[in-house]
Amino acid sequence: MKRIRPCVMFAFLFSLLAAWPADAGIREANPLCIAGLVPQPLTLTLQDLGRMQPAEAQIMEISSGGASDGVLRYRGVPLRFLLEAAHIAKEESVFGGQGDLAVMVRNSSGEAVLLSWGEILYGSPGDFLIAYAAEPVMPLKEPGPCTDPALSSRGPEPLAGGPAFPKLVVSCDRRSDRFVEGVCLIRVVDVCPDPPRAKVDPLHSESFELIAGKGSGRRFEDLSPYPRRTLSVDQVGSDGVFQGTVAMEGVSLKGLLSASGMEPDLRSGFVVSAPDGYQALFSAGEIFLGRMGGRILLADRRDGRPIEEGGRFFLVAPDDRLGERWVKAVARIERVGLPDGGRLFVIGTGSGDSHLLTHQAVAAFAEADVYVCPPDLHKEYAGYMGDKPVLFDIYSYVPPVVRKAHPELSKADQKALLVEKQRGAAELIRQALDAGRNVGIVEYGDPTIWSGWSWVRDYVDPGELKIIPGLSSFNTSNALIRTDVACNGGILVAAPWMLLQNPSVVESAGAAGVTICIFMGLSSLDDLTPVLLRGYQAGTPARLVYKAGYAEEEQVVPTTLEKLAETARRQKEQYLGLIYVGPCLKGDERSECPL
């Protein structure tokens, strides 16, 4: 994968900033995240957008259904500039290039459109605008004597509160169907099927198959039954070299798709591929709504003669500045799209402060439409979560909470009540997923180790679940200790009840000189110490690591196994801490002072 140095990327990003002041009328909204196949995801607020070099688009906004808000003047940032700032990068392929990449733009209500990277890259910067402000364009003078009073009274009204920003504005479309309000996520994705790679010499295909999705397709060997057109086309190679002007004759891709009953689903696109695996993507929006969509040509004749070399069918994108999306020997045209159902993201936030959040977690915050989240994490990550709703606190449905709230019940009744409560909470998640909304469960640290959400697995399909890794307090504590805690070849990470129930494990670990790291054990040290002494000598080095990841509060307290419980009782913090015991800790010479 090609990479760009962060300093270069940020230099480019901030070169977008202009002397134009931040718009005083900008209302804060959910943050916008640019993620996916980009090495450096970006999170931007409306204020950030307002400080960048602005572009304007004046549009008569009319949907295909005839609804109109009149003529509006939008101010925003070209989508292409934002994507170039994040630097699109894909896995290296045989052909290279990015003509088969897609860009998903969605809001927190689940509305989404699929754009092709090609139409963004090769169009004008103002064709795709991420707008942060708008105003109606009002008439400059009163209607004249010949103006129909009934019509003049239907002029544009001032925006009542205005659209929800950021807003995707597509000025190159004939209709406003691809406009998306309240954009929270722009994700660069590869929706194309992985094609078979084979050297074909000479490159040729006698026919092509049109596939609408699942199921069988339709094969074409002759385009003569369809309306034909001829275009004078400037050929420019992917290397930017002008190769001459040719007359290409054939059938518009839009016409062929329409004649085949293809509907303009704006969450989809069409992958055009050759026998050797070369492929290009065209969004349904650019084909059916774009002003130049009718010019995308499936040609079978060049300069008046049938195409033989690289033939028989040639996909021509005449308005692209380069020939990256021109496909010789078209063998397959397949409809692809964005998934319809909702997904469940379990977002590991890392230990402690928000600076330990991963880029992948930031993107997951943007993808989520609703959250399941404890109040403290909601407060900590409010800048990423915005005003999206929170369904419930996942830690309201863990055993200690039910035991504390209902001490009068037997253990069996407590367990039955807990299962009943969890089932009801899971139903809220299920309803959101079935409605096509993404749910984000916000979790502490590494969500795969002793986390409160694990019971949710029983109520979702594995295909709906995506776990976002988070930095564990274990990793952060190791960094604070600043020695090789695995110097003897291993580390035993355990909960206190496991060690208490299996003292032989401690004996084996001690015999091997393995470091033991204990989670959630501060309140159990009086019981744990005798068990630990079965495997380790009394003078074995021990460390108490408190609030790892909280920059202003984290602390490493050195001690020995025999003094471990006494040392812990003297500390103010009695909950957020890890316990380390093992001979490898003797190399930790600088842990006397709080860090």
C-alpha positions in Angstrom: 0.0 0.0 0.0 1.3 3.4 -0.9 1.7 5.7 2.1 2.2 9.4 2.4 4.2 10.9 5.3 1.9 12.5 7.9 3.8 15.9 7.7 3.1 16.0 4.0 -0.6 15.1 4.4 -1.1 17.8 7.1 0.7 20.4 5.1 -1.7 19.7 2.2 -4.7 19.7 4.5 -3.9 23.1 6.1 -3.1 24.5 2.7 -6.8 24.4 2.2 -7.2 26.9 5.0 -7.9 30.4 3.7 -8.2 34.0 5.0 -12.0 33.5 4.7 -13.3 33.8 8.3 -15.3 31.0 9.8 -19.0 31.6 9.0 -20.7 33.1 12.0 -23.9 31.4 11.1 -22.5 27.9 11.2 -24.3 25.8 13.7 -22.3 23.0 15.3 -23.5 19.5 14.3 -22.3 15.9 14.4 -18.6 15.7 13.4 -17.7 14.5 9.9 -15.3 11.6 9.6 -13.4 10.6 6.4 -12.3 7.0 6.7 -12.0 3.7 4.9 -9.1 3.3 2.4 -7.3 6.4 3.6 -4.0 6.2 5.6 -4.9 9.2 7.7 -8.7 9.4 8.6 -9.9 12.9 9.3 -12.5 14.2 11.8 -13.8 17.6 10.9 -16.4 19.9 12.5 -18.4 22.5 10.6 -16.1 25.1 12.1 -13.2 23.3 10.5 -14.9 23.2 7.1 -15.7 26.9 7.5 -12.0 27.7 7.8 -11.0 26.0 4.6 -10.8 27.5 1.1 -14.4 27.9 0.2 -16.2 27.1 -3.1 -19.7 28.1 -4.1 -22.5 26.5 -6.1 -25.7 28.1 -7.1 -28.4 25.5 -7.8 -32.1 25.2 -8.6 -32.7 22.3 -6.3 -35.3 20.0 -7.7 -35.8 16.3 -6.9 -36.9 13.7 -9.4 -40.3 13.8 -7.6 -40.7 17.5 -8.4 -40.0 18.9 -4.9 -38.0 22.1 -4.9 -36.5 24.5 -2.4 -35.9 27.1 -5.1 -32.5 28.5 -6.0 -29.9 28.1 -3.3 -26.4 29.3 -3.0 -24.2 26.8 -1.2 -20.8 27.5 0.3 -18.6 24.5 1.2 -15.4 22.6 0.5 -14.9 20.4 -2.6 -15.2 16.7 -1.7 -12.2 16.0 -3.9 -9.9 18.2 -1.8 -11.0 16.5 1.4 -10.4 13.1 0.0 -7.0 14.1 -1.4 -6.1 15.5 2.1 -6.9 12.1 3.6 -4.9 10.6 0.7 -6.8 7.7 -0.9 -4.7 4.5 -1.0 -5.7 0.9 -1.9 -3.9 -2.3 -1.8 -1.5 -2.7 -4.8 -3.0 -4.5 -7.7 -1.8 -5.8 -11.0 -3.1 -2.8 -12.9 -2.8 -0.1 -10.2 -5.0 2.9 -10.4 -8.1 3.8 -8.4 -10.8 3.8 -11.1 -12.7 1.0 -9.3 -13.0 2.7 -5.9 -16.2 4.0 -4.5 -17.0 6.7 -2.0 -19.9 6.2 0.4 -21.5 9.3 1.8 -24.0 8.8 4.6 -25.8 10.6 7.5 -26.8 9.4 10.9 -30.3 8.6 9.7 -28.9 5.9 7.5 -29.4 7.7 4.2 -26.4 7.0 1.9 -25.3 7.4 -1.7 -22.5 5.7 -3.5 -20.2 7.8 -5.6 -17.4 6.7 -7.9 -14.0 8.0 -7.2 -13.6 8.6 -10.9 -16.5 11.0 -11.2 -15.2 13.0 -8.2 -11.6 13.0 -9.5 -12.3 13.9 -13.1 -15.1 16.3 -12.5 -14.8 20.0 -11.6 -14.0 20.7 -7.9 -17.4 22.3 -7.4 -19.3 19.3 -8.8 -19.3 17.6 -5.4 -19.4 20.0 -2.5 -19.5 19.3 1.3 -21.5 22.4 2.1 -21.5 24.1 5.5 -23.8 27.1 4.7 -26.6 28.1 2.3 -28.8 31.0 1.5 -31.7 31.4 -0.9 -31.2 33.4 -4.1 -34.0 36.0 -4.1 -35.3 38.1 -7.0 -33.4 41.4 -7.4 -36.5 43.4 -8.5 -40.3 43.3 -8.4 -42.2 41.3 -11.1 -43.0 43.2 -14.2 -46.5 43.8 -15.6 -46.3 40.7 -17.8 -45.5 38.4 -15.0 -48.2 36.0 -13.8 -48.9 37.1 -10.2 -49.7 33.5 -9.2 -46.3 32.4 -10.4 -44.4 35.4 -8.9 -45.9 34.6 -5.5 -44.2 31.2 -5.5 -40.7 32.6 -5.3 -38.2 31.2 -2.9 -38.9 31.6 0.8 -36.1 32.3 3.3 -34.7 29.0 4.7 -36.6 28.1 7.9 -33.7 26.9 9.9 -31.9 25.8 6.8 -30.8 22.3 5.8 -28.8 20.1 8.1 -25.1 20.5 7.5 -22.7 19.2 6.4 -24.5 18.6 3.2 -23.4 16.8 0.1 -24.3 19.0 -2.9 -23.9 17.5 -6.4 -24.1 20.4 -8.8 -23.3 18.3 -11.9 -26.6 16.3 -11.5 -29.9 17.3 -13.2 -31.8 16.5 -10.0 -31.1 16.7 -6.3 -31.6 13.1 -5.5 -28.0 12.6 -4.4 -28.0 15.5 -2.0 -27.4 14.2 1.5 -28.1 16.4 4.6 -26.3 16.0 7.9 -23.4 14.0 6.5 -21.4 12.3 9.3 -19.3 9.8 7.3 -17.4 9.7 4.1 -15.9 6.3 3.6 -13.7 5.2 0.7 -14.6 1.6 -0.1 -13.9 -1.1 -2.6 -17.2 -2.6 -3.5 -16.0 -4.3 -6.6 -15.9 -8.1 -6.7 -12.3 -9.5 -6.8 -11.9 -10.3 -10.5 -9.9 -13.3 -11.8 -6.5 -12.1 -13.0 -5.3 -13.7 -16.2 -3.1 -12.7 -19.0 -5.2 -12.6 -22.2 -3.3 -12.2 -25.5 -4.8 -10.9 -27.6 -7.3 -9.1 -25.4 -10.7 -9.8 -26.9 -14.3 -10.6 -25.9 -17.0 -11.7 -28.3 -19.8 -10.8 -25.9 -20.5 -9.4 -22.5 -22.8 -10.3 -19.6 -25.0 -7.8 -17.8 -25.6 -8.9 -14.2 -28.2 -7.1 -12.0 -27.0 -8.6 -8.7 -27.8 -12.1 -7.4 -29.0 -14.5 -10.0 -28.4 -15.0 -13.6 -27.5 -12.3 -16.0 -28.2 -11.4 -19.6 -25.6 -11.9 -22.4 -25.2 -9.4 -25.3 -23.5 -10.2 -28.6 -25.0 -7.4 -30.7 -25.9 -3.8 -29.9 -27.7 -3.0 -33.2 -31.3 -3.2 -31.7 -30.6 -0.2 -29.5 -30.5 3.6 -30.3 -27.0 4.5 -31.4 -24.8 7.6 -31.1 -21.4 8.7 -32.2 -19.0 10.8 -30.1 -15.8 12.6 -31.1 -13.5 11.6 -28.3 -10.0 12.7 -27.3 -8.0 9.7 -26.2 -5.7 10.4 -23.2 -3.8 7.4 -21.7 -3.6 6.8 -18.0 -0.1 8.3 -18.3 -1.6 11.6 -19.4 -0.3 11.4 -23.0 -2.7 12.6 -25.7 -3.3 9.8 -28.2 -5.5 11.5 -30.7 -9.1 12.1 -31.5 -11.4 9.3 -32.6 -15.0 8.8 -33.5 -16.5 6.2 -31.2 -19.9 4.7 -32.1 -22.2 2.6 -30.0 -24.9 2.6 -27.3 -25.0 4.8 -24.2 -24.5 2.7 -21.1 -27.5 4.6 -19.6 -29.7 3.6 -22.5 -28.7 0.0 -22.3 -29.3 -0.2 -18.6 -32.7 1.5 -18.8 -33.7 -0.8 -21.7 -32.7 -3.8 -19.5 -35.0 -2.6 -16.6 -32.2 -1.3 -14.3 -33.5 1.2 -11.8 -31.4 4.2 -10.7 -30.7 2.9 -7.1 -28.3 5.6 -5.8 -26.7 3.2 -3.3 -25.3 1.2 -6.2 -22.9 1.3 -9.1 -21.8 -0.7 -12.1 -18.5 -2.5 -12.4 -17.3 -2.9 -16.0 -14.6 -5.5 -16.4 -12.4 -7.1 -19.1 -11.3 -10.8 -19.4 -7.9 -10.0 -17.8 -9.6 -8.6 -14.7 -9.2 -4.9 -15.4 -12.3 -3.0 -14.1 -13.8 0.4 -13.6 -16.7 1.6 -11.5 -19.5 4.0 -12.5 -22.1 5.1 -9.9 -25.7 4.8 -10.7 -26.0 8.5 -9.9 -23.5 9.6 -12.5 -25.1 7.4 -15.2 -28.8 8.2 -14.5 -28.6 11.7 -13.0 -25.3 13.2 -14.1 -25.5 15.8 -16.9 -22.9 13.8 -18.8 -24.2 10.4 -17.9 -25.7 9.8 -21.3 -22.3 10.2 -22.9 -20.8 7.1 -21.2 -20.6 4.9 -24.2 -20.4 1.2 -24.8 -18.8 1.3 -28.3 -18.5 -1.3 -30.9 -17.2 0.8 -33.8 -14.2 3.2 -34.0 -13.8 5.6 -36.9 -16.6 3.8 -38.7 -15.1 0.3 -38.4 -15.8 -2.5 -36.0 -13.5 -2.7 -33.1 -11.2 -5.6 -33.4 -8.1 -4.9 -31.4 -9.1 -4.8 -27.7 -12.7 -5.6 -28.8 -15.4 -6.2 -29.6 -16.9 -3.8 -27.0 -15.1 -0.8 -25.6 -16.4 1.2 -22.6 -15.6 4.9 -23.2 -15.8 7.6 -20.5 -15.3 10.6 -22.8 -15.5 13.3 -20.1 -12.8 11.8 -17.8 -9.6 13.7 -18.2 -7.6 10.4 -18.3 -8.4 7.0 -19.7 -8.3 5.1 -16.4 -11.9 4.1 -16.6 -11.9 3.2 -20.3 -12.3 -0.6 -20.5 -11.2 -2.6 -23.5 -12.8 -5.9 -24.4 -15.8 -5.5 -22.0 -16.8 -9.0 -20.8 -19.0 -8.2 -17.8 -21.1 -5.4 -16.4 -22.2 -6.1 -12.8 -24.3 -4.1 -10.4 -22.8 -3.7 -7.0 -24.0 -1.7 -3.9 -23.8 -0.8 -0.3 -25.2 -3.2 2.3 -28.8 -2.5 3.3 -28.9 -3.8 6.9 -27.5 -2.2 10.0 -24.3 -3.4 11.7 -23.2 -3.6 15.3 -19.9 -2.0 16.1 -18.2 -2.7 19.4 -15.9 0.2 19.8 -12.8 -0.2 22.0 -11.9 3.3 23.2 -8.6 2.4 24.7 -7.5 2.8 28.3 -7.9 6.3 29.8 -7.7 9.5 27.8 -9.1 10.0 24.3 -5.7 10.5 22.8 -5.4 6.6 22.9 -8.4 6.3 20.5 -7.5 4.6 17.2 -8.4 6.0 13.8 -10.5 2.9 13.3 -12.5 3.7 16.4 -13.0 7.3 15.2 -14.4 6.0 11.9 -16.7 3.6 13.8 -18.1 6.5 15.9 -19.0 8.2 12.6 -20.6 5.0 11.2 -22.8 4.5 14.2 -26.3 6.0 14.1 -27.2 5.2 17.7 -25.1 4.2 20.7 -25.0 1.9 23.7 -22.7 3.6 26.1 -21.9 4.3 29.8 -22.4 8.0 30.8 -18.7 8.7 31.4 -17.6 7.5 28.0 -20.5 9.4 26.5 -19.1 12.6 28.1 -15.5 11.7 27.2 -16.3 11.1 23.5 -19.1 13.6 23.0 -17.1 15.3 20.3 -17.2 12.2 18.2 -20.7 11.1 19.1 -22.5 14.4 18.6 -26.2 14.4 19.4 -26.9 10.9 18.2 -29.2 9.0 20.7 -27.9 6.6 23.3 -30.2 3.5 23.8 -28.9 2.5 27.2 -25.8 1.9 29.4 -24.4 -1.5 28.7 -23.2 -1.7 32.3 -26.7 -1.6 33.6 -27.0 -5.2 32.5 -24.1 -6.9 34.3 -24.4 -9.2 37.3 -23.0 -6.9 40.0 -25.6 -4.3 39.2 -28.5 -6.7 39.5 -27.1 -8.3 42.7 -26.7 -4.8 44.3 -30.2 -3.7 43.2 -32.0 -7.0 44.3 -30.1 -8.5 47.3 -33.4 -10.1 48.5 -33.4 -12.5 45.5 -31.7 -15.8 45.4 -28.8 -16.3 43.0 -31.0 -18.2 40.6 -33.7 -15.5 40.6 -31.0 -12.8 40.2 -29.7 -14.7 37.2 -33.2 -15.1 35.7 -33.9 -11.4 36.2 -30.6 -10.5 34.5 -31.4 -12.6 31.5 -34.8 -11.0 31.2 -33.3 -7.5 31.4 -30.6 -8.4 28.8 -33.2 -9.8 26.5 -35.2 -6.6 26.6 -32.1 -4.4 26.0 -31.1 -6.7 23.1 -34.5 -6.1 21.5 -33.7 -2.4 21.3 -30.5 -3.2 19.5 -32.4 -5.6 17.2 -35.0 -3.0 16.3 -32.3 -0.5 15.3 -30.4 -3.1 13.2 -33.6 -4.2 11.4 -34.3 -0.6 10.6 -31.0 -0.3 8.8 -29.3 1.7 11.5 -25.8 1.1 12.8 -25.4 0.6 16.5 -22.1 1.4 18.3 -21.4 -0.2 21.7 -18.8 2.0 23.3 -16.5 0.0 25.5 -13.5 0.6 27.7 -10.1 -0.6 26.7 -9.9 -3.8 24.7 -13.5 -5.0 24.2 -12.5 -8.6 24.0 -11.2 -8.9 27.6 -13.6 -8.9 30.5 -16.0 -6.4 29.0 -19.6 -5.8 29.8 -21.1 -6.2 26.3 -20.2 -9.9 25.7 -23.8 -11.1 26.5 -25.0 -9.3 23.3 -23.3 -11.9 21.2 -26.2 -14.2 21.9 -28.7 -11.9 20.2 -26.9 -11.0 16.9 -25.7 -12.7 13.8 -21.9 -12.9 13.6 -22.1 -11.3 10.1 -23.7 -8.2 11.7 -20.9 -7.8 14.3 -17.6 -5.9 13.9 -15.3 -5.4 16.9 -13.0 -2.4 16.8 -9.8 -3.2 18.8 -8.9 -0.8 21.6 -5.6 -0.4 23.5 -5.9 -2.4 26.7 -4.8 -1.1 30.1 -2.5 -4.1 30.0 -0.6 -2.6 27.0 -0.5 0.9 28.6 0.7 -0.5 32.0 3.5 -2.4 30.3 4.7 0.9 28.7 4.6 2.6 32.2 6.6 -0.2 33.8 9.3 0.3 31.1 10.9 -3.1 31.3 10.5 -6.5 29.5 7.8 -8.1 31.5 8.0 -11.2 29.3 11.8 -11.6 29.7 11.4 -15.3 30.6 9.2 -16.0 27.6 5.6 -15.5 28.9 3.0 -13.5 30.7 -0.1 -14.9 32.4 -3.0 -12.4 32.3 -5.7 -13.5 34.7 -8.8 -12.5 36.7 -8.5 -13.1 40.5 -11.2 -15.8 40.7 -9.3 -17.9 38.1 -6.2 -17.9 40.3 -8.1 -18.6 43.5 -9.8 -21.6 41.9 -6.6 -22.9 40.2 -3.6 -22.4 42.5 -1.7 -25.0 40.4 -1.6 -22.4 37.6 0.3 -20.0 39.9 2.8 -22.8 40.9 3.5 -23.6 37.2 3.9 -19.9 36.3 6.2 -19.3 39.2 8.4 -22.3 38.3 8.8 -20.9 34.8 9.5 -17.3 36.0 6.5 -16.0 34.2 5.1 -12.6 35.0 1.5 -12.6 36.3 -0.8 -9.7 35.5 -4.0 -9.6 37.4 -7.1 -7.5 36.3 -9.8 -6.5 38.8 -7.8 -7.8 41.8 -7.2 -4.9 44.1 -10.0 -5.8 46.4 -8.9 -9.5 46.5 -5.3 -9.1 47.5 -5.7 -10.5 51.0 -7.0 -13.8 49.4 -4.6 -13.7 46.4 -1.3 -13.2 48.3 -1.2 -16.7 49.9 -2.0 -18.3 46.5 0.8 -16.2 44.8 3.2 -17.2 47.5 2.7 -20.8 46.4 4.5 -20.0 43.2 6.8 -17.1 44.0 9.1 -16.1 46.8 8.1 -13.4 49.2 10.7 -11.0 47.9 9.6 -11.3 44.3 9.2 -7.8 42.7 5.6 -6.6 42.3 4.1 -3.5 40.8 0.7 -1.8 41.2 -0.2 0.2 38.1 -3.0 2.7 38.7 -5.2 4.5 36.1 -3.0 3.5 33.2 -3.8 5.8 30.2 -5.0 8.7 32.3 -2.1 11.1 31.7 -2.5 13.2 34.9 -3.3 10.3 37.3 -1.4 7.2 36.1 1.1 5.9 38.6 3.4 2.9 39.1 3.9 1.8 42.7 6.8 -0.7 43.3 6.7 -3.2 46.1 7.3 -6.9 46.7 4.9 -9.8 46.8 4.9 -10.0 50.7 4.1 -6.3 51.0 1.6 -6.2 48.1 -1.7 -6.1 50.0 -0.3 -3.6 52.6 1.0 -1.3 49.8 -2.3 -1.4 48.0 -4.3 -0.5 51.1 -2.3 2.8 51.5 -3.2 4.0 48.0 -6.2 6.3 47.3 -7.3 4.4 44.2 -9.0 1.1 45.1 -10.5 0.0 41.8 -8.6 1.1 38.6 -5.4 -0.8 38.8 -3.4 -3.8 37.6 -1.3 -6.1 39.7 2.1 -7.4 38.4 4.2 -10.1 40.1 7.3 -11.8 38.7 11.1 -11.8 38.6 11.2 -9.9 35.3 10.1 -6.7 37.1 13.5 -6.3 38.8 14.6 -4.4 35.7 12.1 -1.7 36.4 14.5 0.8 37.9 12.6 4.0 37.3 9.2 3.2 38.6 9.7 4.8 42.0 8.1 8.1 40.9 4.6 8.6 39.6 4.6 9.1 35.8 
